């Protein structure tokens, strides 16, 4: 069995400074590394003000990498997110100074007695890019070099991965459905193909895409201040990593056999449904069965199951469910 750390902070500057939070998090990673733990995971919540301090998990990971020996670093962003800012954008825009440091630019200007004009908006903390810069500026140079190296390697590997996925992509797609004439055995290529085509889903609530003879419908839900997507497929709906179900989605969730949704903990959370709220969703939607997932260590499995009605249960690793998907 392997063990690791997962950072899902709900602290804020009123209770802990950013410097104190990062110092504590880095020390936890060092202790975990010394104790022989396997990994440290940074969730995407730290991309947003309500979830933490760090606008980039990669900046945190770079600091962890410089402070530990063996921890695997994990995030939900995948290799696409690791690529960072691209030297050439998809629309053809070129960023010629992306690989040039600020110190090199300032030295170039001083040698030529050029006085730069400073865009004051680049210091405005309302913009995400500026918050990222402020954090990176406080890190040791070895950390930022490590971060840049990770991004460069990810960009190099991305092209190769795209070519492999293209080779296996036999999808025949139109506005109504996507069908694969063949499907690879390798699980990661399957996931990549599904990820590629599921993003073709019409953003209209209830719009669907056909995969393997089954219709997957888009169900809008919220994750804090973000609108995200849940799915209904046949008699089941999967609404995880969510905090609320908007009114327009309620009619799309009627007559369910199985409902799977968040129940993070007993206390309310800004970006996840808590236990009482999730029970209320089940009572409102009236599925035959409901399973709560994305649960934290605050919920004791046996205790909570004993408190819940018979048709509501906490999910667990290895759980298998049978239902009509088509």
N, C-alpha and C positions, 0 to 999 in steps of 0.2 A: 504494500500500500504506500502511496506517495502523499506527501503533505506540502502545502504551500500557503502563501499569504494572498489575500484578495483585498484590495483597497476600495472601499465604497463609503467615503466619508460624507457625513452630513453636518460637519462643523462649519462655522462661518467666522468672519473676522471679529464678530462680537464676542466669541468664546475662545478663539485661538488665532494668533497671528499666523500669516502664511509662513514666515520663517520658522516659527515653532512647529507648525504642522509638518513641514518638509524635513526638519531635523529629526522629529520623532519617527517619521515614516522611513527615512534612510537608516536610522538606528535599528528599527525593527527588521529591515532587510538584512543588515549586517548580522544581527542575532540569528535570524532564520538561516542565513548562509552558514554560519558557524555550527548551527544545530543540525545541519545536513538536510534541510528542507529542499524541496525540488524546484519551486517556482515562486514568483511574485507576479501578481496580475493587477493591472491598472484598468479600471473600467472607463467607459466613455463618458461617464457622468462628469469627469473632471474637465470636460470640454466646455462646461456651462457654469455660470456663476452660482446656480443653486446647488451644484453638486460638489464643489470643492474649489481649490485655489488655482490649480494648474491648467492653463488652456491647452496644453499639449502633453499627453501621456509620454510621448517620445522624449521630451525634455527631462521628465522624471526618470525614465528608464536609462537615459544616458548617465545621469548621476548615480543610479543604482549600479550600472555596469562598471563604473569607475571605482565603486566601493566594495564590490563583492567578487567572489572567485568562481562560483558554480551555479548560481541561481539562473534558471530559465526565466526570461521576461516575456510576459504574455499580455496581449491587449486584444480587444474585439475588432480592431481596425483592419487587420490583415495586411498583406503586402502592398495593396493599393495605397493604403494610408501611410505606409512606411516610406513611400517614394518622396514625400515632401513636396516642395514647390518645384515645378517642372521647368527646365531651361527653355523648352519650346512647348508652348501650349497647344492644345488640340486645334485651336482656331488659327494657328500659324504665328502668333505673337512670340517674339524672341526676347528673352531676358539676358542680355549680354553680360551683365555685371553680377550674375547670381553667384558665381564662384569667386568673386573678389571680396575680400574682407573690408570692413569699415576702416581699419587701420591703414590698409593699402591705399584706399581712396583718399584718406586725409593726407597721407604722405605725398601722394601724387599732386594734390592741390597745393600743399605747402611749397614743394619744390618749384612750382610754377607761379607762386604768388597769386593764386586764384582764391577768391573769397566765395565760398558756397552760399547759396540761398537755402535756408532751412524751411521746410514745410511744417508749420506748427501742428498740423493735424496728425503728424507722425508721433506726437507725444500724447495724443488724446486717448485716455484709457477706455473710452467707450468702444473703441475698435479692437476686435480680437487680435489682429495682427500686432498691434502695439503692446497688448498684454503679453503676447508670446515673446516679443523682443525684450521686454523688460525682464522677464524671467531668465531668458538665455543670457542676457548681459551680466547677470549675477553669478553665472556658473563659471567654473574653472575652464580654461581654454581646452584642456584635454577632454572635458565632457562634450563641449560643442564640436570638437573635431570628431569624436566618436559618433555623435549624432549625424554629422554630415556624411561620415563614412557609411553608416547604416542606410541613409537615404540613397547614396550613390549606388550601393550594391543592390538595393531593391529596384532601382530604375533599370539597372542592367538585366536583372533577372525577370523583370516584368515582360519584356519583349519575348523572351523565350517561353514563358508561361502562356502568353497570349497565342503564340504560334502552336503550342501543343493543344490548347483548347480549340483553336480554329480547326485543327486536323480532325478532331472528334465531333465537331458540331455538324450534325446532319439534320438539324431542325428545318422543318417546312412550316413557315410562320405566315400568318395573315392577321388581319385586324381582329379576328374572332378566336383564333386558336393557334397553338404551337404543337407540332407533332415531331417526335424524333423517330427516324427510320431505323437507327441503331443506337445503342447506348453502351458506353465503355464499362469495363469491369472495375476500374480504379475508382474508389470512393471520392477522392479529391477532385477528379475530373468531372464526375457526376455533379458534385456540389457546385463546381465552377459553371457548368452548363446551366444548371437550374438557376443559379444566381444571375447569370447573364440574361436569361429569358424572362425570369419573374419580374425583372425591372421594366418589362414592356407592358406591365399591367396598367390598364386605363385608370387614371387617378379618381374617376368617378366612384363614389361609395357604392359598393355592391357589384362593380364591374368585375368580370372574371377572365381567367385565362385557362385553357384546357391543357393539361399535362397528363400523359399516360391514360387518357380516357376519363379523367376526373376534372371537374371544374373547381378552380381555386378562386374564391371571391375575395376582393379587397374589403376589409372592414376597418374604417378609420377609428383609431383610438388615440389617446394622448399619453405622452411620457413627460410629465412636468409641463413645460411650456411648448413642447414640440408635438406636432401631429405625426404619428407613425402608423404603421400598417399591421393589423392583425389579419388572420385568414379564416375563412370558412370553407371547408371541403366536405361535401355531403352532409352527414349528420353531426359533424364535429366542428368546433371552432377553437382556434389557438390564439389567445390574446395575452401574451406574456410581455414583460418589460413595460407595463403600462400603469397609468395612475387613474384614468377615467375613461368612460365610454360615452361619447357625445350622443345627443338625442337622435341624430340621423342614422346612427348605427344600430339602434335598438330594434327596428323592424327587420334588420338583416340577421338577427340572432334568435329568431323564433323557432320553435319546434326542434330544438337541438337534442340529440341523444347524449353528446358529451360536450362539456365546456371546460376548457383548460385556461386558467388565468392566474395572474399574480396574487400573492398574499405574503408580502415580504416579512411582516412582523406584526405585533399587536399595535404599536404606536404608529400614528400617521407619518407618512414620508412624502416629500414634495414630488417625487417622480415615480413612485410605486404605490400600487394599491395595498392597503393593510388588511388584516384579517377581517375586521368587522365590515369594512367596505366591500370586500370580496364576497362575503356571505350575503350582503345586501344585493349585489349584482345577481347572484344565483337566485335569490328569492324573486327578483324582478323578471329575470329572463326565463326561469322555470325549466331548465334542462332536466333530462332524466337523471343524469349523473354529472358531477363537477369534480375537478381535480385541481388543487392549488399547487403551483410550482413557484420557482424563484423565491423560495423561502430561506430565511436566514437562520443562523444558529440560535436566535432568540426564541424560536418556536420549537418546543420539545415535541417530537413526532407523536409519540404515544399519548401524551397529555392532550394535545390539540385534537387528534383523531377522536378521542373519547368525548370531547366537548361538541364536536360537529354533528349535524344531522346525518342519518345513515347514507344519504345520497351524495354527501360531500366528503371528500377525503384528501389528505395531503399526498402528493405524488412522491415517488421515490425512484432511485436509480434502478434501471432494469424493468420498470413497469411497462407492461404491454396491454394495449386496449384494442378491442374489436368493435368495429362500427362500419356502417355503409358509407363508402367514400364517393361512389358515383351517383 
